[in-house]
Amino acid sequence: MSSVNIQIDVNELLNGSNTQKQLSVSQLVEKVIKRGEGKLTSTGAVSVSTGKYTGRSPKDKFIVEEASTVHKIDWGNVNQPISKQHFDNLYTKVLEYLKEKEEIFVFKGFAGADHNSRLPITVINEYAWHNLFAHQLFIGPTGTDEQTHEDPFTIVSAPTFKANPIIDGTNSETFIIVSFEKRVILIGGTEYAGEMKKSIFSIMNYLLPEQDILPMHCSANVSEEGDVALFFGLSGTGKTTLSADPNRKLIGDDEHGWSDNGVFNIEGGCYAKCVSLSREKEPQIFDAITFGSVLENVVIDENTGLADYNDVSLTENTRAAYSLDAIDNIMVPSVAGHPNTIVFLTADAFGVLPPISKLSKEQAMYHFLSGYTSKLAGTERGVTSPEVTFSTCFGSPFLPLDASRYAEMLGEKIDKHDANVFLVNTGWTGGEYGVGHRMNLSYTRGMVRAALNGELDNVETGKDDIFGLEIPLHVPGVPDDVLIPEKTWSDKEAYKAKALDLAGKFNENFKKFTSVSEDIVKLGGPLV
């Protein structure tokens, strides 16, 4: 089937008698309740269950093999190919399926707060709560935006439509398929709304580099004076905690672009983890879960409507989706200048990386490509010691292009805008997990504050003889001995053995980056 026929089908779907277009938050909440898709909680948030799938399905993601993109995509386990024929046939079946529904829901908006590079998007949903999610996570139109909503990327989401792997070329009943030529994201067989959010981020990771804009999986904030900071880090490293600073305005908590004009948020909302959430720990998130927010897989008391954030009986991946407007201390619009400081966060459960170190450009590119943190013992059956986790560019599941492209862009922008880059270990000190202890949060906050304030720009440093990192020898409010990992270990030989072990894992992981420059390998990685 040709793309022309498919486009006609999309327009028929958008203009069908069952189509509910651009409903307001209150209208969507009413639809969710009326249709039995979810319930209201005590704060007015909508509580929903995503059923079988409580997280992303990376093995069910595909990119259509198309002439214009086939030589650009970094094919492999992350970016799996699917034929145009399989996509066209499946797409047609999904459109026909949605045409027969009593109601479908359409949201038109944007990805990207910078008007010069934003992406128009259209989201077509089988579920009202999915459309409410899109309303909260993406950027809504204002003024004449709807008239300028041209050539959008379209998400078509039909969670109750299940693929037949034998006929449809998928790996299971679930599918998340991107066609860059048809500008379509096709989702089915899963109710997990995060697939929509992350699919758009993957699209931006493909499109933005063509405009010399670096897409980034990070949070960002800005001071009253305009100093911008970026925070990269995988789950459990403290990215949300450390970027939520009462003295700095939040630009965004997860996805950003870095253009010639500066930094901008890709999203219009937040998709925060809720496990063990409390007002004391995360007041911004806790207080943002109000009317119109969406709670995924959070256990709710049937009588009081109160959320129990400590109950993980459905999943540990409980989530809240809410608009940035629900937070008081935000940057409006979500754009700012060039970063002064970049922070890479890692939770090193081996206890051998310094709590803070300043990185050269080559080290920044090396650690950006590595994206290191560690899983902890006890979180999974059979895990008896910390396990190394590497996620390229702190977002490997969302990178359609070769990773070196993103690292080279980062290096160029660090050079051009003279940004300082720090590696901050929020993990263990005094020994590995089970022997040492977690880094004192007040010390970490003090180190990050000193880095953002420029107090570490000219401070005396010492070089780590295994990882080659420049360690500040004095940080205001932090004991000097805490800054040098070896000094915190009582067993120096055990420290050295563990550090050499981790360095070896870094080196082994980096072998997969065959297209990066030799300088990154020689000057950026461990010395051993």
VEXDREN-2710 file (C-alpha; in Angstrom, 1 decimal):
% VEXDREN-2710
k/r/px/py/pz
1/MET/0.0/0.0/0.0
2/SER/1.3/3.4/-0.9
3/SER/1.9/6.2/1.6
4/VAL/-0.8/8.3/-0.2
5/ASN/-3.5/5.8/0.6
6/ILE/-2.3/5.5/4.2
7/GLN/-2.5/9.3/4.6
8/ILE/-6.1/9.3/3.3
9/ASP/-6.9/6.7/5.9
10/VAL/-5.4/8.9/8.7
11/ASN/-7.4/11.9/7.6
12/GLU/-10.6/9.7/7.5
13/LEU/-9.8/8.6/11.1
14/LEU/-9.1/12.2/12.2
15/ASN/-12.4/13.5/10.7
16/GLY/-14.5/10.5/11.6
17/SER/-17.8/10.9/13.6
18/ASN/-16.3/9.0/16.5
19/THR/-13.3/11.3/16.9
20/GLN/-13.1/13.6/20.0
21/LYS/-10.6/16.3/19.1
22/GLN/-8.5/18.5/21.5
23/LEU/-10.6/17.9/24.6
24/SER/-9.7/19.9/27.7
25/VAL/-8.2/18.3/30.8
26/SER/-11.6/18.4/32.6
27/GLN/-13.4/16.9/29.6
28/LEU/-10.8/14.1/29.4
29/VAL/-11.0/13.4/33.1
30/GLU/-14.8/13.1/32.8
31/LYS/-14.4/10.7/29.8
32/VAL/-11.9/8.5/31.8
33/ILE/-14.4/8.2/34.7
34/LYS/-17.4/7.7/32.5
35/ARG/-15.7/5.0/30.4
36/GLY/-14.4/3.2/33.5
37/GLU/-10.8/3.6/32.5
38/GLY/-9.7/5.0/35.9
39/LYS/-10.8/6.5/39.2
40/LEU/-10.3/9.8/40.9
41/THR/-8.0/9.9/43.9
42/SER/-8.2/12.2/46.9
43/THR/-6.2/14.9/45.2
44/GLY/-8.2/14.8/42.0
45/ALA/-5.6/12.8/40.0
46/VAL/-6.7/10.0/37.8
47/SER/-5.6/6.5/38.9
48/VAL/-5.2/3.9/36.2
49/SER/-3.7/0.4/35.7
50/THR/-1.7/-0.5/32.7
51/GLY/-2.4/-4.2/33.0
52/LYS/0.1/-6.8/31.8
53/TYR/2.8/-4.2/30.8
54/THR/4.0/-1.9/33.6
55/GLY/7.0/-0.7/31.7
56/ARG/8.5/-0.3/28.3
57/SER/8.8/-3.3/25.9
58/PRO/12.3/-2.7/24.3
59/LYS/12.2/-6.1/22.4
60/ASP/9.0/-5.0/20.7
61/LYS/10.4/-1.7/19.2
62/PHE/11.1/-1.5/15.5
63/ILE/12.1/1.0/12.8
64/VAL/10.8/0.5/9.3
65/GLU/13.5/-0.2/6.7
66/GLU/13.2/2.7/4.3
67/ALA/15.5/3.9/1.6
68/SER/15.9/7.4/3.0
69/THR/17.0/6.3/6.5
70/VAL/18.3/2.7/6.2
71/HIS/22.0/3.9/6.0
72/LYS/21.6/6.3/8.9
73/ILE/20.1/4.1/11.6
74/ASP/22.4/2.2/14.0
75/TRP/20.8/-1.1/13.6
76/GLY/21.0/-3.7/16.3
77/ASN/19.2/-4.9/19.5
78/VAL/17.9/-1.4/20.2
79/ASN/17.0/-0.4/16.6
80/GLN/15.4/-3.5/15.1
81/PRO/14.3/-3.4/11.5
82/ILE/10.9/-4.3/10.1
83/SER/9.8/-4.4/6.5
84/LYS/7.7/-1.7/4.9
85/GLN/5.2/-4.3/3.8
86/HIS/4.7/-5.6/7.4
87/PHE/4.3/-2.0/8.6
88/ASP/1.8/-0.9/6.0
89/ASN/-0.3/-4.0/6.5
90/LEU/-0.3/-3.7/10.3
91/TYR/-0.9/0.1/10.1
92/THR/-3.9/-0.4/7.9
93/LYS/-5.4/-3.0/10.2
94/VAL/-4.9/-0.7/13.2
95/LEU/-6.6/2.2/11.5
96/GLU/-9.6/0.0/10.5
97/TYR/-9.7/-1.2/14.1
98/LEU/-9.9/2.3/15.5
99/LYS/-12.5/3.4/13.0
100/GLU/-14.9/0.9/14.5
101/LYS/-14.5/2.2/18.1
102/GLU/-17.3/4.2/19.6
103/GLU/-14.8/7.0/20.5
104/ILE/-11.2/7.8/19.8
105/PHE/-9.3/10.8/21.1
106/VAL/-7.0/13.2/19.3
107/PHE/-4.4/15.7/20.7
108/LYS/-2.4/18.1/18.6
109/GLY/0.6/19.7/20.1
110/PHE/4.4/19.9/20.0
111/ALA/7.7/18.5/21.1
112/GLY/10.2/21.1/21.9
113/ALA/9.8/24.5/23.7
114/ASP/12.0/26.3/21.2
115/HIS/9.8/27.5/18.4
116/ASN/12.6/27.4/15.9
117/SER/13.0/23.6/16.1
118/ARG/9.8/22.2/17.7
119/LEU/8.1/19.2/16.2
120/PRO/4.4/19.3/15.5
121/ILE/2.8/16.0/16.8
122/THR/-0.7/14.5/16.5
123/VAL/-1.6/11.8/19.0
124/ILE/-4.5/9.4/18.2
125/ASN/-5.6/7.3/21.2
126/GLU/-8.0/4.5/21.8
127/TYR/-8.1/5.4/25.5
128/ALA/-9.2/8.8/26.9
129/TRP/-6.6/8.5/29.7
130/HIS/-3.8/8.0/27.2
131/ASN/-4.9/11.2/25.5
132/LEU/-4.9/12.9/29.0
133/PHE/-1.3/11.6/29.4
134/ALA/-0.4/13.2/26.0
135/HIS/-2.0/16.4/27.1
136/GLN/0.1/16.5/30.2
137/LEU/3.5/15.3/28.8
138/PHE/3.6/17.2/25.5
139/ILE/3.4/20.9/24.8
140/GLY/-0.1/22.2/24.0
141/PRO/-0.9/24.7/21.3
142/THR/-1.6/28.4/22.1
143/GLY/-3.0/31.2/19.9
144/THR/-2.5/30.4/16.2
145/ASP/-0.5/27.3/16.8
146/GLU/-3.2/25.0/15.6
147/GLN/-3.2/26.7/12.2
148/THR/0.6/26.3/11.9
149/HIS/0.4/22.6/12.9
150/GLU/1.9/21.3/9.6
151/ASP/3.5/18.0/8.6
152/PRO/3.2/16.5/12.1
153/PHE/4.7/13.2/13.4
154/THR/1.6/11.1/14.3
155/ILE/1.3/8.6/17.1
156/VAL/-1.4/6.0/16.6
157/SER/-2.0/4.1/19.8
158/ALA/-4.4/1.1/20.0
159/PRO/-3.6/-0.8/23.2
160/THR/-6.3/-3.5/22.8
161/PHE/-5.2/-4.4/19.2
162/LYS/-2.8/-7.3/19.4
163/ALA/-0.4/-8.3/16.6
164/ASN/0.0/-11.8/15.2
165/PRO/3.8/-12.2/15.1
166/ILE/3.7/-14.8/12.4
167/ILE/1.7/-12.6/10.0
168/ASP/2.8/-9.1/11.2
169/GLY/6.6/-9.7/11.6
170/THR/6.6/-8.7/15.2
171/ASN/8.2/-10.5/18.2
172/SER/5.0/-10.6/20.2
173/GLU/1.5/-9.2/20.4
174/THR/3.0/-5.8/21.3
175/PHE/4.6/-3.4/18.8
176/ILE/6.1/0.1/18.8
177/ILE/7.0/0.9/15.2
178/VAL/8.5/4.0/13.8
179/SER/8.3/5.0/10.1
180/PHE/10.4/8.1/9.4
181/GLU/9.2/8.4/5.8
182/LYS/5.5/8.3/6.8
183/ARG/6.2/10.2/10.0
184/VAL/4.2/7.7/12.0
185/ILE/4.7/5.9/15.4
186/LEU/2.4/2.9/15.6
187/ILE/1.7/1.4/19.0
188/GLY/-0.4/-1.6/20.0
189/GLY/-0.7/-4.4/22.4
190/THR/0.4/-2.4/25.5
191/GLU/-1.4/0.0/27.8
192/TYR/1.9/1.5/29.2
193/ALA/1.6/5.2/28.3
194/GLY/5.4/5.7/28.6
195/GLU/5.8/4.2/25.1
196/MET/4.3/7.4/23.6
197/LYS/6.7/9.7/25.5
198/LYS/9.8/7.7/24.8
199/SER/8.9/7.2/21.1
200/ILE/8.8/11.0/20.6
201/PHE/12.1/11.3/22.4
202/SER/13.6/8.7/20.0
203/ILE/12.2/10.7/17.1
204/MET/13.9/13.9/18.4
205/ASN/17.1/11.9/18.8
206/TYR/17.0/11.3/15.1
207/LEU/15.7/14.7/13.9
208/LEU/17.5/17.2/16.0
209/PRO/21.2/16.3/15.1
210/GLU/20.2/17.1/11.5
211/GLN/19.7/20.7/12.8
212/ASP/23.0/20.7/14.8
213/ILE/21.0/20.3/18.0
214/LEU/22.1/17.9/20.6
215/PRO/19.2/15.9/22.1
216/MET/19.9/14.9/25.7
217/HIS/18.4/12.6/28.3
218/CYS/18.9/14.9/31.3
219/SER/17.3/17.4/33.7
220/ALA/18.1/21.1/33.6
221/ASN/17.8/24.1/35.8
222/VAL/18.8/27.7/35.8
223/SER/19.8/30.3/38.5
224/GLU/18.3/33.8/38.8
225/GLU/21.5/35.1/37.1
226/GLY/21.0/32.8/34.1
227/ASP/23.6/30.1/34.9
228/VAL/22.3/26.8/33.3
229/ALA/23.1/23.4/34.7
230/LEU/22.5/19.9/33.1
231/PHE/22.1/16.7/35.1
232/PHE/22.6/13.4/33.4
233/GLY/22.1/10.1/35.3
234/LEU/20.3/6.8/35.2
235/SER/17.6/5.7/37.6
236/GLY/18.7/5.8/41.3
237/THR/21.5/8.3/40.8
238/GLY/19.7/11.3/42.2
239/LYS/19.0/13.3/39.1
240/THR/15.5/14.4/40.1
241/THR/16.6/15.1/43.7
242/LEU/19.7/17.2/42.8
243/SER/18.1/19.2/40.0
244/ALA/15.1/20.2/42.2
245/ASP/16.8/23.2/43.8
246/PRO/14.7/25.8/45.6
247/ASN/17.2/28.4/44.5
248/ARG/17.1/27.5/40.8
249/LYS/14.2/27.3/38.4
250/LEU/13.5/23.9/36.7
251/ILE/13.7/23.9/32.9
252/GLY/12.7/20.3/32.7
253/ASP/13.3/16.9/34.4
254/ASP/14.1/14.5/31.6
255/GLU/14.5/15.5/27.9
256/HIS/16.3/18.5/26.4
257/GLY/17.8/19.9/23.3
258/TRP/21.0/22.1/23.1
259/SER/21.0/24.4/20.1
260/ASP/22.9/27.4/19.0
261/ASN/20.5/29.4/21.1
262/GLY/20.9/27.4/24.3
263/VAL/18.9/24.7/26.1
264/PHE/15.2/23.9/25.7
265/ASN/12.9/21.4/27.2
266/ILE/11.5/18.8/24.7
267/GLU/8.4/18.2/26.9
268/GLY/5.6/20.1/28.5
269/GLY/5.3/17.9/31.6
270/CYS/7.0/15.4/33.9
271/TYR/6.7/11.6/34.2
272/ALA/8.0/11.0/37.7
273/LYS/8.6/7.7/39.6
274/CYS/6.4/7.4/42.6
275/VAL/7.8/4.5/44.6
276/SER/8.2/5.6/48.3
277/LEU/7.1/9.1/47.3
278/SER/6.5/11.5/50.2
279/ARG/6.2/15.3/50.6
280/GLU/9.3/15.3/52.9
281/LYS/11.5/13.6/50.2
282/GLU/10.1/15.1/47.0
283/PRO/7.7/18.1/47.8
284/GLN/7.6/19.3/44.2
285/ILE/6.5/15.9/42.8
286/PHE/4.1/15.1/45.7
287/ASP/2.3/18.5/45.5
288/ALA/2.1/18.3/41.6
289/ILE/-0.1/15.3/41.7
290/THR/-3.4/17.2/41.5
291/PHE/-6.5/17.4/39.3
292/GLY/-5.7/16.2/35.7
293/SER/-2.5/14.3/36.7
294/VAL/-2.3/10.6/35.9
295/LEU/-1.1/8.0/38.4
296/GLU/0.0/4.7/36.8
297/ASN/-0.2/1.5/38.8
298/VAL/-0.3/3.2/42.1
299/VAL/-2.4/1.4/44.7
300/ILE/-5.3/3.5/45.9
301/ASP/-7.4/3.1/49.0
302/GLU/-10.9/2.3/47.8
303/ASN/-12.6/4.2/50.7
304/THR/-10.4/7.3/51.0
305/GLY/-9.0/7.6/47.6
306/LEU/-5.5/8.1/49.1
307/ALA/-2.5/6.8/47.2
308/ASP/-0.2/4.4/48.9
309/TYR/3.2/5.1/47.3
310/ASN/4.9/2.4/49.4
311/ASP/2.8/-0.4/48.0
312/VAL/4.6/-1.9/45.0
313/SER/2.3/-4.9/44.6
314/LEU/1.5/-3.9/41.0
315/THR/5.0/-2.8/40.1
316/GLU/8.0/-0.9/41.4
317/ASN/7.7/1.3/38.3
318/THR/4.8/3.4/39.6
319/ARG/4.5/6.7/37.8
320/ALA/2.9/10.1/37.9
321/ALA/2.3/12.3/34.8
322/TYR/1.7/15.9/35.3
323/SER/2.1/19.3/33.5
324/LEU/5.1/21.5/34.3
325/ASP/2.5/24.1/35.3
326/ALA/1.8/22.0/38.4
327/ILE/5.3/23.1/39.7
328/ASP/5.8/26.5/41.1
329/ASN/9.5/27.0/40.6
330/ILE/9.8/26.5/36.8
331/MET/11.2/28.4/33.8
332/VAL/8.5/29.9/31.6
333/PRO/8.9/29.2/28.7
334/SER/11.2/26.2/29.2
335/VAL/14.2/27.7/27.4
336/ALA/17.4/29.1/28.7
337/GLY/21.0/29.9/27.7
338/HIS/24.0/27.7/27.2
339/PRO/25.1/25.4/30.0
340/ASN/27.7/26.6/32.3
341/THR/28.0/23.3/34.2
342/ILE/27.3/19.7/33.2
343/VAL/27.0/17.0/35.9
344/PHE/27.2/13.3/35.2
345/LEU/25.6/11.4/38.1
346/THR/26.6/7.8/38.9
347/ALA/25.7/5.6/41.9
348/ASP/28.8/3.5/42.1
349/ALA/28.0/0.7/44.4
350/PHE/31.7/-0.5/44.2
351/GLY/32.6/2.6/46.2
352/VAL/35.7/3.4/44.2
353/LEU/34.8/6.4/42.0
354/PRO/35.5/9.9/43.6
355/PRO/32.4/11.7/45.0
356/ILE/33.2/14.5/42.6
357/SER/35.8/15.0/39.9
358/LYS/36.3/17.5/37.1
359/LEU/36.4/16.1/33.6
360/SER/38.4/17.1/30.5
361/LYS/36.5/17.3/27.2
362/GLU/37.8/13.8/26.3
363/GLN/36.8/12.4/29.7
364/ALA/33.4/14.0/29.4
365/MET/32.9/12.3/26.0
366/TYR/34.2/9.0/27.4
367/HIS/31.9/9.0/30.4
368/PHE/29.0/10.3/28.3
369/LEU/29.4/7.3/26.0
370/SER/29.8/4.9/29.0
371/GLY/26.8/6.1/31.0
372/TYR/27.8/4.1/34.0
373/THR/25.9/3.2/37.2
374/SER/25.4/0.0/39.1
375/LYS/22.5/-2.3/40.2
376/LEU/22.5/-3.1/43.9
377/ALA/22.5/-6.5/45.5
378/GLY/19.2/-7.6/46.9
379/THR/17.0/-5.9/44.2
380/GLU/16.8/-9.1/42.2
381/ARG/16.9/-12.7/43.2
382/GLY/20.4/-14.2/42.8
383/VAL/22.2/-10.8/42.7
384/THR/24.7/-11.1/45.6
385/SER/27.0/-8.2/44.6
386/PRO/26.7/-5.0/42.7
387/GLU/26.2/-5.3/39.0
388/VAL/27.7/-2.9/36.5
389/THR/25.2/-1.1/34.2
390/PHE/26.3/0.9/31.1
391/SER/23.7/2.9/29.2
392/THR/25.2/4.8/26.2
393/CYS/24.7/8.6/26.5
394/PHE/22.6/7.9/29.6
395/GLY/19.8/6.8/27.2
396/SER/20.8/3.9/25.0
397/PRO/17.2/2.7/24.4
398/PHE/16.4/5.9/22.6
399/LEU/19.3/6.5/20.2
400/PRO/18.5/5.8/16.5
401/LEU/21.9/7.1/15.3
402/ASP/25.5/5.9/16.1
403/ALA/26.4/6.9/19.6
404/SER/29.6/8.6/18.4
405/ARG/27.4/11.3/16.7
406/TYR/26.0/12.4/20.0
407/ALA/29.3/12.3/21.8
408/GLU/31.1/14.4/19.1
409/MET/28.3/17.0/19.3
410/LEU/28.7/17.1/23.1
411/GLY/32.4/17.6/22.8
412/GLU/32.0/20.4/20.2
413/LYS/29.5/22.2/22.4
414/ILE/31.6/21.9/25.5
415/ASP/34.5/23.5/23.6
416/LYS/32.4/26.2/22.0
417/HIS/30.6/27.3/25.2
418/ASP/33.4/26.6/27.7
419/ALA/31.2/24.4/29.9
420/ASN/32.6/22.7/33.0
421/VAL/31.8/19.0/33.3
422/PHE/31.8/17.1/36.6
423/LEU/31.4/13.4/37.4
424/VAL/29.5/13.0/40.7
425/ASN/29.3/9.7/42.5
426/THR/26.2/9.5/44.7
427/GLY/26.9/5.9/45.5
428/TRP/29.0/4.2/48.1
429/THR/32.1/5.3/50.1
430/GLY/34.3/3.5/52.6
431/GLY/33.8/0.2/50.8
432/GLU/31.4/-1.4/48.3
433/TYR/27.7/-2.0/48.9
434/GLY/27.3/-4.1/52.0
435/VAL/30.6/-2.9/53.5
436/GLY/30.7/0.9/53.1
437/HIS/27.8/3.3/53.2
438/ARG/25.9/5.6/50.9
439/MET/27.4/9.0/50.3
440/ASN/26.0/11.6/52.6
441/LEU/23.4/13.5/50.7
442/SER/24.3/16.8/52.3
443/TYR/27.9/16.3/51.2
444/THR/26.7/15.6/47.6
445/ARG/24.5/18.7/47.7
446/GLY/27.5/20.7/48.9
447/MET/29.7/19.4/46.1
448/VAL/27.2/20.1/43.4
449/ARG/26.5/23.6/44.8
450/ALA/30.2/24.3/44.8
451/ALA/30.5/23.1/41.2
452/LEU/27.5/25.3/40.1
453/ASN/28.8/28.3/41.9
454/GLY/32.2/28.1/40.3
455/GLU/34.0/27.4/43.6
456/LEU/35.8/24.4/42.0
457/ASP/37.0/26.2/38.9
458/ASN/40.5/26.9/40.3
459/VAL/40.7/24.7/43.3
460/GLU/43.8/22.4/43.9
461/THR/43.2/18.9/42.5
462/GLY/44.9/15.5/42.6
463/LYS/44.8/12.9/39.9
464/ASP/43.3/9.4/40.6
465/ASP/46.0/7.0/39.4
466/ILE/43.5/4.3/38.2
467/PHE/40.7/6.3/36.5
468/GLY/42.8/9.4/35.7
469/LEU/40.2/11.7/37.2
470/GLU/41.0/15.2/38.6
471/ILE/39.7/15.3/42.2
472/PRO/39.2/18.6/44.0
473/LEU/41.2/18.3/47.3
474/HIS/39.0/20.9/49.1
475/VAL/35.2/21.5/48.9
476/PRO/33.5/23.8/51.3
477/GLY/31.5/21.9/53.9
478/VAL/32.9/18.5/52.9
479/PRO/35.7/16.7/54.9
480/ASP/38.8/16.4/52.8
481/ASP/39.2/12.6/53.3
482/VAL/35.8/12.0/51.9
483/LEU/36.9/13.3/48.5
484/ILE/39.6/10.6/48.0
485/PRO/38.0/7.2/47.8
486/GLU/41.1/5.2/48.9
487/LYS/41.3/7.2/52.1
488/THR/37.8/6.1/53.1
489/TRP/38.6/2.4/52.8
490/SER/40.2/0.6/55.8
491/ASP/41.5/-2.1/53.5
492/LYS/43.6/-0.4/50.9
493/GLU/44.4/-3.6/48.9
494/ALA/40.7/-4.4/48.7
495/TYR/40.1/-0.8/47.4
496/LYS/42.7/-1.2/44.7
497/ALA/41.5/-4.6/43.6
498/LYS/37.9/-3.3/43.3
499/ALA/39.0/-0.2/41.5
500/LEU/41.0/-2.2/39.0
501/ASP/38.0/-4.5/38.5
502/LEU/35.7/-1.6/37.7
503/ALA/38.3/0.0/35.4
504/GLY/38.5/-3.2/33.5
505/LYS/34.8/-3.3/33.0
506/PHE/34.9/0.3/31.7
507/ASN/37.6/-0.7/29.2
508/GLU/35.7/-3.8/28.1
509/ASN/32.4/-1.9/27.6
510/PHE/34.2/0.8/25.5
511/LYS/35.4/-1.7/22.9
512/LYS/32.0/-1.5/21.2
513/PHE/32.6/2.1/20.3
514/THR/34.7/1.4/17.2
515/SER/34.0/4.7/15.4
516/VAL/35.1/7.2/18.1
517/SER/38.4/9.1/17.9
518/GLU/41.5/7.6/19.5
519/ASP/41.8/10.7/21.8
520/ILE/38.6/9.7/23.6
521/VAL/40.0/6.3/24.4
522/LYS/43.5/7.4/25.3
523/LEU/42.7/10.6/27.2
524/GLY/39.2/9.9/28.5
525/GLY/39.3/6.4/30.0
526/PRO/41.0/4.7/32.9
527/LEU/44.8/4.8/32.9
528/VAL/45.2/1.1/33.4
END
